[in-house]
């Protein structure tokens, strides 16, 4: 019998980049007093089995150290779980005010502002460069060949119309090793239809990181925003990620940074009980 810890860890589950529950991208958020060891953080993330679980530890007033884990790996940057963490600190727990700063392992300092009730993430821009690499195997895994390939921290597949992006049905068993070997996910994007309220649409696939299709990906817009800003000739953009759950993002280019705005809603909260040290099942 496993003995559970008498000191449970509180968590909140938040749907990010949406104003309604059961949409957007869910993230579990833990505000810790001190860091747990990495294997335990990984096990907690695997237990939640969401695209990301965020862990934050207070460094100073309005300043936290932040890390993100998928069910299988720690990631360098996660936009939606950053938005979810800010939502928990500001609105659920009232532990901070804006501007709220997050120190991260590999993405530098990330600052969150609030304007007219919407939270805005200040993220690094990751512009995608044209590539002449043979990516036919990626196209085959996606099930469609884009009109253009670009590469940044992810692959960027640019299609001629939004309907093609919506209809993609990737072979995840084929795509998983390809994305794992390159340590990149695949962003599929197209300009929105002329009558849409959005400038562009996208989907994001990262089976090599334990996430077949991410519902809404803030970090992907570090590449999407500069691409579409240049392509469309505008620095403020409205975006929709057209996954099954779907979500909306506002993007603004500010120098070499991307400001990504979105809403969030808490779905549930609870306690996680760690086994006591030395307990056996």
N, C-alpha and C positions, 0 to 999 in steps of 0.2 A: 504494500500500500504506500502510495506517495504522500508524504506530508507536505502540505502547502504552507507557504510563508505567511506569518501573521501580519505582514506589512504589504498589502497588495499595491500594485501600480495602477494608478488611474489613467484611463485613456478616453479620448473622444474620437468618434468617426465622423468625418466631415466630407460632404460632397462639394467639390471645388469647381469653379467656373460654371456655376449655375445658380439660379434663384429658387430651385425647387428640388425636393428630395427625390432620390432614385434617378437622378440625371447627373451630368458632369462626371467628375472623376473622384471616387472615394479614396480617402487616405485616413489611416489611423495616426493619431498624434499622442505622443507621450512627453510630458514636461517632467523631467527627472531632477532630483536633487543633486545627484552625482552620476557619473557614467558607470554603466554596467560594462562587463567585458564584451568584446566583439562577438564571440560565439553566442552569447545570450541575446544580444540585440538581433542577430541573424535568426535565431530561433523564434523570437517574438514576431518578427516580420513574416516568417514562414507560417506561423500560427494564424495570423490575420489573413494571409494569402490575398492581399490587395496589391495593386500595382506598386504602391509605395507605403511604407510606414516611416514616420518622421520621429526623431528623438531630439529633444532640445534640453540644454542645461544653461541656467542663468550665469552670465559672466559679470554683469553690472546692470544697473537700471536701464531698461529698454535695449539690452544687448544680450544675445544668447548665442551659444555654440549649437549648430544644427547639422544633423546627419540624416541621410535617407537610405533605406534598404528596400529592395524588391524582395520577393520571396526567395531569391537565390543569390543576389549580390548587393554590395553597397554601390551607389551610383554617385557620379561627380556633381550632378545638378538635377534637381527636380522642382519644377515650377509649381505644380498643383499642390504638392505636399508642403511647400513653403507658404503658399496662400492659406492652406488649411491650418498650419501652425500659427500663423499670424492671427487668423480668425479665432482660434482657441485662446491665445494669450490676450487679445484685445477685447473679445466679446463674450467669451464663456467664463474665463477666469479673472478678467480685469487685472492682470498682472503687469501690463505694460501700456504705454501710450505710443503714438506715432510722432516722429519717425522711429521705427523699430528696426534694429540692426541685427543681422545674423552673420556670424563668422562661420565659414565652411572650410572643409579640408582642401578642396580643389577648385572651387568656384569663386574664391575671394569673399569679400564682404558684400552682402545683399541687403538692401534697405527697402523697407515697406512703408509707403505713405498711404494716407486715406484722403480721398477727394470726393465730396458729394456722396458719401456712404459707400463708395467702391474702394477696395484695396488695390494698390498698384505696386507691383514688384519691379525693382530696378535690377535688371539682369545684364550680363555681358552679351554682346552681339557675337555670333559665330557665322560670319558670311560664308556661303558655299561657293567653291570655285569650280569652274568647268573641268571635266575630266575626260581623258581619252582612254581610260582603262576599259577593258572588256568586262562589262557588267551584264552580259547576256544571261548568265545563270541567275542573277538577281531578278531580272525581268521575267524569266521563266517561272521563278518561284512566286512572283507577284501575280502572274497570269496575264500580264499585259506589258507592252513595251512603251516606255515613256518617250515623249518627243525630245527630252533633254535629261541628262544626268548631271548632277553636281555633287560635290563632296565637301563636308565640313566635319563636325563631330558625329554626324549621321550622314547617310546617303540621302540625297534629295532627288526624287523622281518627279519630274514636271510633266503633267499630262495636258492634253489640249482642251479637255472639258471636264466639268465636275461630275457628270454622269459616269464617266469611266472610273474616276476615283471612288465613287460610291459603290460601283459594281465589283470592285476588286475582291477576290476571294483567294488570298495567298495560300500556298501549300506550306503550312508552318513547319512540317517535318523537314522540308527542303530548305526553308528560309532560316530555320534555327541555327544550323551549323555555319551557314554563310555569315549571319550577323554576329555569331559568337566568335568566329575566326577573325573577323575584322574589328570586333569590339564596337560595332556601329549598329544602330537601328536604321529603319527605312522610313522616311517621310514621303508620302505621296500627296501631291498637291495640284490644284488647278485654280484658275480664276473662277470666281462665282458667276452664275448666270447674270445677264444684264439687269434682270428685274429683281435680283436678290438684295437684301439689306446688308450683305457682307461683301467684302472685297475679294476674299479667297476662301477656299475650303481646304481641308487636309485630313489625312489619317496617319497613324503612326504604328509601326509594327516593330517589336523588339523581342522575338521569341528566344533569342540567344541570351537575353537577360531575364528570362522567366516571365515575360509579359507578351503574350501573343499579339493582342491589339490593345494599346493604351486608350482609354476612353477620351481623355483630353490632356494634352501634353504641353505644359507651359514652356519647358525648355526647348521643345522643337521650334517654338516661335522666336527663339534667339537666332535661328537660321531663316525661318519663313518671313519674319518681318523685314530684315534687310533685303531679302530677295524681291519680295513684292513691292517694297517701297521704291526700289530702283526700277522695277518693271512697270509699275503703274504711275510713277512720278508723284508720289504723295508720301508724307511722313507719318500721317495718322491713318490707321487701317482698322477695319472691323473684320474679325475672323470667326469662322465656325469650324469646329472639328466634327466631322460627320460620322462618328462611330455610332454604334447602336444606342448608347446613352446620350451622346451629343453634348456639346458645350460651347459657350461663347467667350471670346476674348477680345479685348481692346488692345491695340498695339500702337506704340509711338516710338519713332526713332529719335534718340537724343544723343547726338554725337556717335560714339562707339558703344553706346548702351541701348538696350531695348527696354522700354517701360511696358509692362504687361498688366492690364487691369482686369479684374474679375470679381465675381460675387461668390459667396460660399454659404452653406447651410449645414448646421449640425444635425446628424441623423440619429446618433445614439452615443451613449457614454457608459462606461462600466469600469470594472476592476479586473486586472490580470494577476493571478496568484502564481508566483514562482515557487518551485519546489525548494524546500529547505536544503541547505548544503549537507550532502552526505545521505539524503533520503533515497530510498530504493522503491521501485515499483514492483 
